[in-house]
Structure formats: C-alpha cells, structure tokens
Amino acid sequence: MKDIVVTMFLFGGLFFFMVGTLGIIRFPDVFTRAHSASKCDTLGAVLCLCSLIVLEGLNMVSLKFILILIFVWTANPTATHLIAKAEYTRQASLAKINGVKKHEDI
Amino acid sequence: MSKILIFSILFLSATIFICMFRAIKGPTAADRLIAVNVIGTKTIVLILIVSFLLHETYFVDVAIVYALISFLSSIVIAKVIENSGGKNI
C-alpha cells in the first residue's frame, strides 16, 4: 500500500519536472519560460518530497524534509518573480534608451 | 522500491541535461538564470533520493544548505541584471 502511494507521488513529480523542462526548451519568450519553470519548481519538487516523506515515516529526518519543502515552496516562486521583474525593468530601460514613444507598444 | 528510485535518478539526470541546453544557448541572461534555477531544484531532489539509496542521513543537511545558497545566488544575479542599464549581459 505504501509503495503504491510513494510510486504515484514520485511519478507525478517526475511528470511535472518533464513538462516544465519541455516548456523551458519550447516556449518563445523569457516570461513564458519563467511561467513554465515556476510550475516545475513548485509542483514537481513538492510531489517528490511528499513521496520521500511517506517513504520515511515520522521521525527527525522527515521533519528536515518538511523544512526543505516549506523553504522550496516559498523561496523558488519568489526567485522566479524577481528574475521576471528584473528582465521587465531591463527591457523597459532599453526602450527608453532607443527612443520609443510613450503611447507606443513596447 | 530501489529500482523505482534508481529510475527516477536517471530520469532527473536526463532532464538536467536538457535544461543545460537552454542554459548554454539562451539569448538573454534571464533565460540562463531561469534554467540554472530549475537545475538547482532538481539537484536538491536528486540529493535527497541518493540519501535514501545510500542510507546516509547527513545528505539531508547538504540539501538544506544547497537550497539556501541557490536562492541567494539567484537573487544576487537578478539584481545585477536589473542594474545592467539595458544591455544584454
């Protein structure tokens, strides 16, 4: 019973890792790639760590797993958001240098 | 159970190599940074699965420190991209 649950969670996490990697390779823009990478970071890592917690049981090591899970779940979307914001600021300052008008689309 | 864990390690390594393609090719610096960030997350999961296979519990502490350093480095490089003044690094 435990093996079935662990295998389901682990393969779900691997599926999300594969889909996120496919998006990073195939999407045309930086922001769409950031969207795909964020899926890969949250769902894939959290499902894989949940499967390892179920496999371990409840002891000191699985508490450390839960610590890593909470940190990854908060920190990785924050990092992806910061990267997308930095790229948006860079492109906006590039448009200002090259002289795009205010009402024109970037 | 051990065969499934070994299969997942090999699968994660293959996806890391595919991500490495974007980290080398990517047109802007933000593309490369996103790919490296995903590679860091996959490495954390890989270290934890290896700690199960080898029955070494101190690898979990290594994974905690890896997560902290990966988050810090991506924040610092994002700040460098933001202050680069428009040119592609």
N, CA and C atoms of all chains as a GROMACS GRO file, in nm:
protein
  585
    1MET      N    1   0.084  -0.121   0.000
    1MET     CA    2   0.000   0.000   0.000
    1MET      C    3   0.087   0.125   0.000
    2LYS      N    4   0.190   0.124   0.088
    2LYS     CA    5   0.278   0.242   0.096
    2LYS      C    6   0.356   0.258  -0.033
    3ASP      N    7   0.397   0.143  -0.092
    3ASP     CA    8   0.475   0.151  -0.216
    3ASP      C    9   0.393   0.212  -0.328
    4ILE      N   10   0.261   0.182  -0.332
    4ILE     CA   11   0.178   0.237  -0.440
    4ILE      C   12   0.166   0.388  -0.426
    5VAL      N   13   0.145   0.435  -0.301
    5VAL     CA   14   0.132   0.580  -0.279
    5VAL      C   15   0.262   0.651  -0.314
    6VAL      N   16   0.378   0.592  -0.270
    6VAL     CA   17   0.508   0.653  -0.298
    6VAL      C   18   0.534   0.659  -0.448
    7THR      N   19   0.501   0.550  -0.520
    7THR     CA   20   0.525   0.548  -0.664
    7THR      C   21   0.438   0.649  -0.737
    8MET      N   22   0.310   0.662  -0.693
    8MET     CA   23   0.223   0.759  -0.757
    8MET      C   24   0.274   0.901  -0.739
    9PHE      N   25   0.313   0.937  -0.614
    9PHE     CA   26   0.361   1.073  -0.590
    9PHE      C   27   0.492   1.099  -0.665
   10LEU      N   28   0.582   1.000  -0.666
   10LEU     CA   29   0.712   1.020  -0.729
   10LEU      C   30   0.698   1.036  -0.879
   11PHE      N   31   0.610   0.955  -0.940
   11PHE     CA   32   0.594   0.968  -1.085
   11PHE      C   33   0.518   1.094  -1.122
   12GLY      N   34   0.426   1.139  -1.033
   12GLY     CA   35   0.363   1.270  -1.057
   12GLY      C   36   0.463   1.382  -1.057
   13GLY      N   37   0.556   1.379  -0.960
   13GLY     CA   38   0.661   1.481  -0.955
   13GLY      C   39   0.750   1.475  -1.077
   14LEU      N   40   0.785   1.354  -1.122
   14LEU     CA   41   0.871   1.341  -1.240
   14LEU      C   42   0.798   1.391  -1.365
   15PHE      N   43   0.664   1.367  -1.371
   15PHE     CA   44   0.586   1.418  -1.485
   15PHE      C   45   0.591   1.570  -1.490
   16PHE      N   46   0.575   1.636  -1.371
   16PHE     CA   47   0.578   1.782  -1.374
   16PHE      C   48   0.717   1.834  -1.407
   17PHE      N   49   0.823   1.762  -1.361
   17PHE     CA   50   0.959   1.803  -1.400
   17PHE      C   51   0.977   1.794  -1.551
   18MET      N   52   0.924   1.686  -1.612
   18MET     CA   53   0.939   1.670  -1.756
   18MET      C   54   0.864   1.778  -1.832
   19VAL      N   55   0.741   1.811  -1.787
   19VAL     CA   56   0.661   1.913  -1.856
   19VAL      C   57   0.727   2.050  -1.844
   20GLY      N   58   0.781   2.080  -1.724
   20GLY     CA   59   0.848   2.209  -1.706
   20GLY      C   60   0.972   2.221  -1.793
   21THR      N   61   1.048   2.112  -1.805
   21THR     CA   62   1.168   2.116  -1.890
   21THR      C   63   1.131   2.133  -2.036
   22LEU      N   64   1.021   2.066  -2.078
   22LEU     CA   65   0.974   2.081  -2.216
   22LEU      C   66   0.934   2.226  -2.243
   23GLY      N   67   0.868   2.290  -2.144
   23GLY     CA   68   0.831   2.430  -2.161
   23GLY      C   69   0.951   2.521  -2.169
   24ILE      N   70   1.054   2.493  -2.087
   24ILE     CA   71   1.175   2.577  -2.092
   24ILE      C   72   1.242   2.565  -2.227
   25ILE      N   73   1.238   2.447  -2.288
   25ILE     CA   74   1.301   2.432  -2.420
   25ILE      C   75   1.215   2.496  -2.528
   26ARG      N   76   1.081   2.478  -2.526
   26ARG     CA   77   0.999   2.508  -2.642
   26ARG      C   78   0.937   2.646  -2.644
   27PHE      N   79   0.917   2.712  -2.529
   27PHE     CA   80   0.845   2.840  -2.528
   27PHE      C   81   0.928   2.951  -2.592
   28PRO      N   82   0.863   3.053  -2.654
   28PRO     CA   83   0.939   3.150  -2.733
   28PRO      C   84   0.994   3.269  -2.656
   29ASP      N   85   0.947   3.295  -2.533
   29ASP     CA   86   0.977   3.423  -2.468
   29ASP      C   87   1.036   3.398  -2.330
   30VAL      N   88   1.095   3.501  -2.269
   30VAL     CA   89   1.151   3.485  -2.134
   30VAL      C   90   1.041   3.467  -2.032
   31PHE      N   91   0.932   3.542  -2.044
   31PHE     CA   92   0.827   3.539  -1.942
   31PHE      C   93   0.748   3.408  -1.946
   32THR      N   94   0.725   3.354  -2.066
   32THR     CA   95   0.658   3.224  -2.073
   32THR      C   96   0.749   3.114  -2.018
   33ARG      N   97   0.880   3.129  -2.041
   33ARG     CA   98   0.972   3.030  -1.982
   33ARG      C   99   0.974   3.040  -1.831
   34ALA      N  100   0.960   3.162  -1.776
   34ALA     CA  101   0.955   3.177  -1.630
   34ALA      C  102   0.830   3.113  -1.574
   35HIS      N  103   0.717   3.125  -1.646
   35HIS     CA  104   0.592   3.060  -1.605
   35HIS      C  105   0.609   2.908  -1.596
   36SER      N  106   0.670   2.850  -1.700
   36SER     CA  107   0.688   2.705  -1.703
   36SER      C  108   0.786   2.658  -1.595
   37ALA      N  109   0.892   2.737  -1.572
   37ALA     CA  110   0.990   2.700  -1.471
   37ALA      C  111   0.931   2.706  -1.332
   38SER      N  112   0.836   2.796  -1.311
   38SER     CA  113   0.773   2.806  -1.178
   38SER      C  114   0.687   2.683  -1.149
   39LYS      N  115   0.618   2.632  -1.252
   39LYS     CA  116   0.544   2.506  -1.234
   39LYS      C  117   0.638   2.394  -1.194
   40CYS      N  118   0.751   2.387  -1.264
   40CYS     CA  119   0.849   2.283  -1.238
   40CYS      C  120   0.903   2.292  -1.096
   41ASP      N  121   0.926   2.416  -1.050
   41ASP     CA  122   0.984   2.434  -0.916
   41ASP      C  123   0.888   2.395  -0.806
   42THR      N  124   0.760   2.437  -0.817
   42THR     CA  125   0.670   2.414  -0.705
   42THR      C  126   0.613   2.272  -0.706
   43LEU      N  127   0.537   2.237  -0.813
   43LEU     CA  128   0.464   2.110  -0.808
   43LEU      C  129   0.556   1.989  -0.814
   44GLY      N  130   0.658   1.994  -0.903
   44GLY     CA  131   0.747   1.879  -0.915
   44GLY      C  132   0.822   1.850  -0.788
   45ALA      N  133   0.886   1.955  -0.731
   45ALA     CA  134   0.967   1.934  -0.612
   45ALA      C  135   0.880   1.893  -0.493
   46VAL      N  136   0.760   1.955  -0.481
   46VAL     CA  137   0.676   1.925  -0.365
   46VAL      C  138   0.622   1.783  -0.372
   47LEU      N  139   0.583   1.737  -0.492
   47LEU     CA  140   0.532   1.599  -0.501
   47LEU      C  141   0.643   1.498  -0.474
   48CYS      N  142   0.766   1.522  -0.526
   48CYS     CA  143   0.876   1.430  -0.500
   48CYS      C  144   0.910   1.425  -0.351
   49LEU      N  145   0.912   1.544  -0.285
   49LEU     CA  146   0.944   1.546  -0.142
   49LEU      C  147   0.834   1.479  -0.060
   50CYS      N  148   0.706   1.494  -0.101
   50CYS     CA  149   0.597   1.428  -0.030
   50CYS      C  150   0.611   1.277  -0.038
   51SER      N  151   0.652   1.227  -0.154
   51SER     CA  152   0.670   1.083  -0.167
   51SER      C  153   0.782   1.035  -0.076
   52LEU      N  154   0.891   1.114  -0.065
   52LEU     CA  155   1.001   1.072   0.024
   52LEU      C  156   0.960   1.077   0.171
   53ILE      N  157   0.872   1.174   0.207
   53ILE     CA  158   0.824   1.182   0.346
   53ILE      C  159   0.739   1.059   0.380
   54VAL      N  160   0.652   1.018   0.285
   54VAL     CA  161   0.568   0.898   0.307
   54VAL      C  162   0.657   0.775   0.321
   55LEU      N  163   0.764   0.769   0.240
   55LEU     CA  164   0.854   0.652   0.245
   55LEU      C  165   0.931   0.647   0.376
   56GLU      N  166   0.965   0.764   0.432
   56GLU     CA  167   1.049   0.768   0.552
   56GLU      C  168   0.968   0.738   0.678
   57GLY      N  169   0.842   0.787   0.686
   57GLY     CA  170   0.769   0.776   0.811
   57GLY      C  171   0.790   0.902   0.892
   58LEU      N  172   0.752   0.900   1.020
   58LEU     CA  173   0.759   1.022   1.101
   58LEU      C  174   0.875   1.012   1.199
   59ASN      N  175   0.985   1.081   1.168
   59ASN     CA  176   1.095   1.090   1.264
   59ASN      C  177   1.170   1.220   1.239
   60MET      N  178   1.294   1.230   1.289
   60MET     CA  179   1.368   1.357   1.280
   60MET      C  180   1.405   1.390   1.136
   61VAL      N  181   1.439   1.288   1.056
   61VAL     CA  182   1.479   1.313   0.918
   61VAL      C  183   1.361   1.367   0.837
   62SER      N  184   1.240   1.314   0.862
   62SER     CA  185   1.126   1.362   0.784
   62SER      C  186   1.086   1.503   0.826
   63LEU      N  187   1.120   1.544   0.951
   63LEU     CA  188   1.100   1.685   0.988
   63LEU      C  189   1.190   1.775   0.907
   64LYS      N  190   1.315   1.730   0.883
   64LYS     CA  191   1.405   1.809   0.796
   64LYS      C  192   1.352   1.816   0.655
   65PHE      N  193   1.290   1.705   0.606
   65PHE     CA  194   1.229   1.706   0.474
   65PHE      C  195   1.119   1.812   0.466
   66ILE      N  196   1.036   1.819   0.575
   66ILE     CA  197   0.928   1.918   0.575
   66ILE      C  198   0.985   2.060   0.576
   67LEU      N  199   1.099   2.078   0.646
   67LEU     CA  200   1.166   2.210   0.645
   67LEU      C  201   1.209   2.247   0.504
   68ILE      N  202   1.272   2.151   0.433
   68ILE     CA  203   1.316   2.178   0.295
   68ILE      C  204   1.194   2.209   0.208
   69LEU      N  205   1.084   2.133   0.227
   69LEU     CA  206   0.963   2.152   0.146
   69LEU      C  207   0.906   2.292   0.162
   70ILE      N  208   0.898   2.338   0.289
   70ILE     CA  209   0.842   2.472   0.312
   70ILE      C  210   0.934   2.579   0.253
   71PHE      N  211   1.066   2.559   0.267
   71PHE     CA  212   1.160   2.659   0.214
   71PHE      C  213   1.153   2.664   0.062
   72VAL      N  214   1.150   2.546  -0.004
   72VAL     CA  215   1.145   2.544  -0.151
   72VAL      C  216   1.015   2.605  -0.200
   73TRP      N  217   0.904   2.578  -0.128
   73TRP     CA  218   0.776   2.627  -0.171
   73TRP      C  219   0.764   2.779  -0.160
   74THR      N  220   0.837   2.840  -0.063
   74THR     CA  221   0.833   2.986  -0.054
   74THR      C  222   0.940   3.051  -0.140
   75ALA      N  223   1.060   2.995  -0.143
   75ALA     CA  224   1.173   3.068  -0.200
   75ALA      C  225   1.177   3.063  -0.351
   76ASN      N  226   1.139   2.949  -0.413
   76ASN     CA  227   1.156   2.939  -0.558
   76ASN      C  228   1.060   3.026  -0.638
   77PRO      N  229   0.928   3.036  -0.603
   77PRO     CA  230   0.846   3.133  -0.676
   77PRO      C  231   0.891   3.277  -0.655
   78THR      N  232   0.946   3.308  -0.534
   78THR     CA  233   0.999   3.443  -0.512
   78THR      C  234   1.116   3.472  -0.605
   79ALA      N  235   1.205   3.375  -0.622
   79ALA     CA  236   1.321   3.394  -0.709
   79ALA      C  237   1.277   3.410  -0.854
   80THR      N  238   1.178   3.330  -0.898
   80THR     CA  239   1.131   3.341  -1.036
   80THR      C  240   1.064   3.477  -1.060
   81HIS      N  241   0.988   3.524  -0.961
   81HIS     CA  242   0.925   3.656  -0.972
   81HIS      C  243   1.029   3.767  -0.983
   82LEU      N  244   1.137   3.755  -0.902
   82LEU     CA  245   1.243   3.857  -0.907
   82LEU      C  246   1.312   3.858  -1.042
   83ILE      N  247   1.337   3.738  -1.100
   83ILE     CA  248   1.405   3.731  -1.230
   83ILE      C  249   1.318   3.795  -1.338
   84ALA      N  250   1.185   3.766  -1.336
   84ALA     CA  251   1.095   3.822  -1.438
   84ALA      C  252   1.086   3.973  -1.424
   85LYS      N  253   1.085   4.020  -1.298
   85LYS     CA  254   1.078   4.166  -1.275
   85LYS      C  255   1.205   4.235  -1.324
   86ALA      N  256   1.320   4.171  -1.300
   86ALA     CA  257   1.447   4.229  -1.345
   86ALA      C  258   1.454   4.236  -1.497
   87GLU      N  259   1.404   4.130  -1.565
   87GLU     CA  260   1.406   4.130  -1.711
   87GLU      C  261   1.311   4.235  -1.766
   88TYR      N  262   1.194   4.255  -1.701
   88TYR     CA  263   1.099   4.357  -1.746
   88TYR      C  264   1.159   4.496  -1.731
   89THR      N  265   1.229   4.521  -1.618
   89THR     CA  266   1.294   4.651  -1.598
   89THR      C  267   1.402   4.675  -1.702
   90ARG      N  268   1.476   4.569  -1.736
   90ARG     CA  269   1.583   4.584  -1.835
   90ARG      C  270   1.525   4.619  -1.971
   91GLN      N  271   1.416   4.551  -2.012
   91GLN     CA  272   1.357   4.580  -2.143
   91GLN      C  273   1.295   4.719  -2.146
   92ALA      N  274   1.237   4.765  -2.032
   92ALA     CA  275   1.178   4.898  -2.029
   92ALA      C  276   1.286   5.005  -2.043
   93SER      N  277   1.400   4.986  -1.974
   93SER     CA  278   1.507   5.086  -1.986
   93SER      C  279   1.570   5.081  -2.125
   94LEU      N  280   1.570   4.964  -2.188
   94LEU     CA  281   1.620   4.952  -2.326
   94LEU      C  282   1.531   5.032  -2.420
   95ALA      N  283   1.396   5.026  -2.400
   95ALA     CA  284   1.304   5.102  -2.485
   95ALA      C  285   1.323   5.252  -2.464
   96LYS      N  286   1.355   5.291  -2.338
   96LYS     CA  287   1.376   5.434  -2.311
   96LYS      C  288   1.503   5.483  -2.380
   97ILE      N  289   1.609   5.401  -2.382
   97ILE     CA  290   1.734   5.442  -2.446
   97ILE      C  291   1.714   5.456  -2.597
   98ASN      N  292   1.640   5.358  -2.658
   98ASN     CA  293   1.625   5.360  -2.803
   98ASN      C  294   1.517   5.456  -2.851
   99GLY      N  295   1.445   5.525  -2.760
   99GLY     CA  296   1.355   5.630  -2.801
   99GLY      C  297   1.220   5.584  -2.847
  100VAL      N  298   1.156   5.492  -2.770
  100VAL     CA  299   1.019   5.453  -2.804
  100VAL      C  300   0.926   5.554  -2.739
  101LYS      N  301   0.820   5.597  -2.813
  101LYS     CA  302   0.728   5.697  -2.760
  101LYS      C  303   0.645   5.637  -2.646
  102LYS      N  304   0.578   5.726  -2.571
  102LYS     CA  305   0.508   5.681  -2.453
  102LYS      C  306   0.384   5.597  -2.488
  103HIS      N  307   0.313   5.632  -2.596
  103HIS     CA  308   0.189   5.562  -2.628
  103HIS      C  309   0.211   5.446  -2.724
  104GLU      N  310   0.336   5.418  -2.756
  104GLU     CA  311   0.364   5.309  -2.848
  104GLU      C  312   0.383   5.180  -2.769
  105ASP      N  313   0.344   5.069  -2.827
  105ASP     CA  314   0.364   4.942  -2.758
  105ASP      C  315   0.511   4.906  -2.756
  106ILE      N  316   0.552   4.845  -2.644
  106ILE     CA  317   0.692   4.802  -2.635
  106ILE      C  318   0.707   4.671  -2.708
  107MET      N  319   1.130  -0.132  -0.472
  107MET     CA  320   1.133   0.012  -0.439
  107MET      C  321   1.263   0.074  -0.485
  108SER      N  322   1.373   0.001  -0.470
  108SER     CA  323   1.504   0.058  -0.505
  108SER      C  324   1.516   0.082  -0.655
  109LYS      N  325   1.450  -0.006  -0.736
  109LYS     CA  326   1.457   0.012  -0.881
  109LYS      C  327   1.384   0.139  -0.925
  110ILE      N  328   1.272   0.168  -0.858
  110ILE     CA  329   1.197   0.290  -0.892
  110ILE      C  330   1.279   0.414  -0.859
  111LEU      N  331   1.349   0.410  -0.744
  111LEU     CA  332   1.431   0.526  -0.706
  111LEU      C  333   1.546   0.545  -0.804
  112ILE      N  334   1.608   0.433  -0.847
  112ILE     CA  335   1.719   0.445  -0.943
  112ILE      C  336   1.669   0.499  -1.076
  113PHE      N  337   1.548   0.452  -1.119
  113PHE     CA  338   1.490   0.505  -1.244
  113PHE      C  339   1.465   0.654  -1.233
  114SER      N  340   1.413   0.700  -1.116
  114SER     CA  341   1.384   0.843  -1.104
  114SER      C  342   1.512   0.925  -1.103
  115ILE      N  343   1.623   0.870  -1.045
  115ILE     CA  344   1.751   0.941  -1.051
  115ILE      C  345   1.798   0.958  -1.195
  116LEU      N  346   1.786   0.851  -1.276
  116LEU     CA  347   1.831   0.859  -1.415
  116LEU      C  348   1.744   0.957  -1.495
  117PHE      N  349   1.611   0.955  -1.468
  117PHE     CA  350   1.520   1.046  -1.538
  117PHE      C  351   1.552   1.192  -1.505
  118LEU      N  352   1.578   1.219  -1.374
  118LEU     CA  353   1.611   1.356  -1.334
  118LEU      C  354   1.741   1.401  -1.398
  119SER      N  355   1.840   1.310  -1.410
  119SER     CA  356   1.967   1.348  -1.473
  119SER      C  357   1.945   1.382  -1.620
  120ALA      N  358   1.856   1.305  -1.688
  120ALA     CA  359   1.829   1.336  -1.829
  120ALA      C  360   1.764   1.472  -1.844
  121THR      N  361   1.666   1.507  -1.754
  121THR     CA  362   1.604   1.639  -1.766
  121THR      C  363   1.702   1.751  -1.731
  122ILE      N  364   1.798   1.722  -1.641
  122ILE     CA  365   1.901   1.824  -1.611
  122ILE      C  366   1.984   1.852  -1.735
  123PHE      N  367   2.016   1.746  -1.812
  123PHE     CA  368   2.096   1.770  -1.934
  123PHE      C  369   2.016   1.848  -2.037
  124ILE      N  370   1.882   1.824  -2.045
  124ILE     CA  371   1.802   1.902  -2.140
  124ILE      C  372   1.797   2.049  -2.098
  125CYS      N  373   1.786   2.074  -1.965
  125CYS     CA  374   1.787   2.212  -1.916
  125CYS      C  375   1.920   2.280  -1.943
  126MET      N  376   2.028   2.205  -1.940
  126MET     CA  377   2.161   2.259  -1.965
  126MET      C  378   2.171   2.318  -2.106
  127PHE      N  379   2.091   2.262  -2.199
  127PHE     CA  380   2.088   2.315  -2.336
  127PHE      C  381   2.041   2.460  -2.336
  128ARG      N  382   1.930   2.489  -2.261
  128ARG     CA  383   1.880   2.626  -2.255
  128ARG      C  384   1.978   2.716  -2.180
  129ALA      N  385   2.046   2.661  -2.077
  129ALA     CA  386   2.140   2.744  -2.001
  129ALA      C  387   2.260   2.783  -2.085
  130ILE      N  388   2.297   2.700  -2.183
  130ILE     CA  389   2.409   2.737  -2.270
  130ILE      C  390   2.361   2.828  -2.381
  131LYS      N  391   2.245   2.796  -2.444
  131LYS     CA  392   2.204   2.864  -2.567
  131LYS      C  393   2.139   2.999  -2.542
  132GLY      N  394   2.056   3.008  -2.432
  132GLY     CA  395   1.959   3.113  -2.411
  132GLY      C  396   1.998   3.253  -2.457
  133PRO      N  397   1.910   3.326  -2.526
  133PRO     CA  398   1.951   3.454  -2.585
  133PRO      C  399   1.981   3.562  -2.481
  134THR      N  400   1.904   3.568  -2.372
  134THR     CA  401   1.930   3.671  -2.271
  134THR      C  402   1.984   3.606  -2.144
  135ALA      N  403   2.028   3.693  -2.051
  135ALA     CA  404   2.082   3.642  -1.925
  135ALA      C  405   1.972   3.584  -1.838
  136ALA      N  406   1.849   3.637  -1.849
  136ALA     CA  407   1.740   3.588  -1.765
  136ALA      C  408   1.703   3.445  -1.801
  137ASP      N  409   1.714   3.409  -1.932
  137ASP     CA  410   1.690   3.271  -1.973
  137ASP      C  411   1.786   3.175  -1.903
  138ARG      N  412   1.912   3.213  -1.906
  138ARG     CA  413   2.014   3.128  -1.843
  138ARG      C  414   1.990   3.115  -1.693
  139LEU      N  415   1.950   3.228  -1.629
  139LEU     CA  416   1.928   3.225  -1.484
  139LEU      C  417   1.808   3.137  -1.448
  140ILE      N  418   1.702   3.142  -1.530
  140ILE     CA  419   1.585   3.056  -1.504
  140ILE      C  420   1.623   2.909  -1.517
  141ALA      N  421   1.701   2.876  -1.620
  141ALA     CA  422   1.741   2.736  -1.640
  141ALA      C  423   1.829   2.687  -1.525
  142VAL      N  424   1.920   2.774  -1.477
  142VAL     CA  425   2.008   2.733  -1.367
  142VAL      C  426   1.929   2.715  -1.238
  143ASN      N  427   1.825   2.798  -1.219
  143ASN     CA  428   1.740   2.787  -1.100
  143ASN      C  429   1.666   2.653  -1.098
  144VAL      N  430   1.614   2.612  -1.216
  144VAL     CA  431   1.544   2.482  -1.224
  144VAL      C  432   1.642   2.368  -1.201
  145ILE      N  433   1.765   2.381  -1.254
  145ILE     CA  434   1.866   2.277  -1.231
  145ILE      C  435   1.897   2.264  -1.082
  146GLY      N  436   1.898   2.377  -1.009
  146GLY     CA  437   1.922   2.372  -0.864
  146GLY      C  438   1.813   2.296  -0.791
  147THR      N  439   1.687   2.320  -0.829
  147THR     CA  440   1.576   2.248  -0.764
  147THR      C  441   1.584   2.098  -0.789
  148LYS      N  442   1.617   2.062  -0.918
  148LYS     CA  443   1.628   1.920  -0.949
  148LYS      C  444   1.743   1.856  -0.873
  149THR      N  445   1.853   1.930  -0.851
  149THR     CA  446   1.966   1.875  -0.778
  149THR      C  447   1.930   1.848  -0.632
  150ILE      N  448   1.846   1.935  -0.573
  150ILE     CA  449   1.802   1.912  -0.434
  150ILE      C  450   1.727   1.779  -0.423
  151VAL      N  451   1.631   1.758  -0.517
  151VAL     CA  452   1.554   1.633  -0.514
  151VAL      C  453   1.646   1.513  -0.536
  152LEU      N  454   1.745   1.530  -0.626
  152LEU     CA  455   1.838   1.420  -0.657
  152LEU      C  456   1.922   1.383  -0.535
  153ILE      N  457   1.970   1.486  -0.460
  153ILE     CA  458   2.049   1.458  -0.340
  153ILE      C  459   1.965   1.381  -0.238
  154LEU      N  460   1.837   1.419  -0.223
  154LEU     CA  461   1.753   1.352  -0.124
  154LEU      C  462   1.726   1.206  -0.161
  155ILE      N  463   1.706   1.179  -0.292
  155ILE     CA  464   1.682   1.039  -0.333
  155ILE      C  465   1.810   0.957  -0.313
  156VAL      N  466   1.927   1.017  -0.342
  156VAL     CA  467   2.053   0.945  -0.320
  156VAL      C  468   2.074   0.916  -0.172
  157SER      N  469   2.032   1.009  -0.084
  157SER     CA  470   2.044   0.983   0.060
  157SER      C  471   1.958   0.864   0.102
  158PHE      N  472   1.842   0.842   0.034
  158PHE     CA  473   1.764   0.723   0.063
  158PHE      C  474   1.833   0.596   0.017
  159LEU      N  475   1.893   0.604  -0.103
  159LEU     CA  476   1.954   0.483  -0.158
  159LEU      C  477   2.075   0.439  -0.079
  160LEU      N  478   2.156   0.536  -0.030
  160LEU     CA  479   2.279   0.501   0.041
  160LEU      C  480   2.261   0.490   0.192
  161HIS      N  481   2.139   0.521   0.244
  161HIS     CA  482   2.110   0.523   0.389
  161HIS      C  483   2.205   0.615   0.464
  162GLU      N  484   2.232   0.732   0.407
  162GLU     CA  485   2.317   0.832   0.473
  162GLU      C  486   2.229   0.952   0.504
  163THR      N  487   2.199   0.975   0.634
  163THR     CA  488   2.104   1.082   0.664
  163THR      C  489   2.169   1.220   0.663
  164TYR      N  490   2.303   1.227   0.663
  164TYR     CA  491   2.362   1.362   0.666
  164TYR      C  492   2.355   1.431   0.532
  165PHE      N  493   2.316   1.361   0.425
  165PHE     CA  494   2.296   1.427   0.296
  165PHE      C  495   2.180   1.527   0.300
  166VAL      N  496   2.086   1.506   0.395
  166VAL     CA  497   1.971   1.597   0.406
  166VAL      C  498   2.018   1.737   0.444
  167ASP      N  499   2.119   1.746   0.533
  167ASP     CA  500   2.175   1.877   0.570
  167ASP      C  501   2.242   1.943   0.451
  168VAL      N  502   2.309   1.862   0.368
  168VAL     CA  503   2.371   1.915   0.245
  168VAL      C  504   2.264   1.975   0.155
  169ALA      N  505   2.147   1.908   0.146
  169ALA     CA  506   2.039   1.959   0.060
  169ALA      C  507   1.983   2.090   0.114
  170ILE      N  508   1.973   2.104   0.249
  170ILE     CA  509   1.924   2.230   0.307
  170ILE      C  510   2.017   2.345   0.269
  171VAL      N  511   2.150   2.322   0.286
  171VAL     CA  512   2.246   2.429   0.256
  171VAL      C  513   2.246   2.461   0.107
  172TYR      N  514   2.227   2.359   0.022
  172TYR     CA  515   2.222   2.382  -0.123
  172TYR      C  516   2.103   2.469  -0.160
  173ALA      N  517   1.986   2.444  -0.096
  173ALA     CA  518   1.867   2.525  -0.125
  173ALA      C  519   1.890   2.670  -0.086
  174LEU      N  520   1.951   2.693   0.032
  174LEU     CA  521   1.975   2.830   0.078
  174LEU      C  522   2.069   2.903  -0.017
  175ILE      N  523   2.180   2.840  -0.057
  175ILE     CA  524   2.279   2.908  -0.140
  175ILE      C  525   2.224   2.932  -0.280
  176SER      N  526   2.142   2.839  -0.332
  176SER     CA  527   2.084   2.857  -0.465
  176SER      C  528   1.989   2.977  -0.469
  177PHE      N  529   1.906   2.990  -0.364
  177PHE     CA  530   1.814   3.104  -0.356
  177PHE      C  531   1.891   3.237  -0.350
  178LEU      N  532   1.996   3.240  -0.267
  178LEU     CA  533   2.075   3.363  -0.250
  178LEU      C  534   2.142   3.404  -0.380
  179SER      N  535   2.201   3.307  -0.451
  179SER     CA  536   2.274   3.341  -0.574
  179SER      C  537   2.179   3.390  -0.682
  180SER      N  538   2.057   3.330  -0.692
  180SER     CA  539   1.968   3.379  -0.798
  180SER      C  540   1.917   3.518  -0.766
  181ILE      N  541   1.900   3.553  -0.637
  181ILE     CA  542   1.860   3.690  -0.603
  181ILE      C  543   1.968   3.789  -0.644
  182VAL      N  544   2.095   3.755  -0.615
  182VAL     CA  545   2.204   3.848  -0.643
  182VAL      C  546   2.220   3.868  -0.794
  183ILE      N  547   2.210   3.759  -0.874
  183ILE     CA  548   2.227   3.774  -1.019
  183ILE      C  549   2.109   3.849  -1.079
  184ALA      N  550   1.986   3.832  -1.023
  184ALA     CA  551   1.871   3.910  -1.071
  184ALA      C  552   1.893   4.058  -1.046
  185LYS      N  553   1.954   4.092  -0.932
  185LYS     CA  554   1.985   4.234  -0.904
  185LYS      C  555   2.086   4.288  -1.004
  186VAL      N  556   2.184   4.208  -1.043
  186VAL     CA  557   2.283   4.251  -1.142
  186VAL      C  558   2.217   4.276  -1.277
  187ILE      N  559   2.122   4.186  -1.317
  187ILE     CA  560   2.050   4.205  -1.444
  187ILE      C  561   1.968   4.333  -1.440
  188GLU      N  562   1.905   4.360  -1.324
  188GLU     CA  563   1.819   4.478  -1.314
  188GLU      C  564   1.900   4.606  -1.325
  189ASN      N  565   2.024   4.607  -1.274
  189ASN     CA  566   2.105   4.728  -1.275
  189ASN      C  567   2.197   4.737  -1.396
  190SER      N  568   2.178   4.648  -1.497
  190SER     CA  569   2.276   4.648  -1.606
  190SER      C  570   2.253   4.760  -1.705
  191GLY      N  571   2.142   4.836  -1.691
  191GLY     CA  572   2.121   4.952  -1.776
  191GLY      C  573   2.081   4.918  -1.917
  192GLY      N  574   2.008   4.809  -1.939
  192GLY     CA  575   1.951   4.783  -2.070
  192GLY      C  576   2.031   4.692  -2.159
  193LYS      N  577   2.162   4.683  -2.140
  193LYS     CA  578   2.237   4.600  -2.234
  193LYS      C  579   2.234   4.454  -2.190
  194ASN      N  580   2.240   4.365  -2.289
  194ASN     CA  581   2.234   4.222  -2.262
  194ASN      C  582   2.370   4.173  -2.213
  195ILE      N  583   2.370   4.107  -2.096
  195ILE     CA  584   2.498   4.064  -2.039
  195ILE      C  585   2.545   3.938  -2.108
   0.00000   0.00000   0.00000
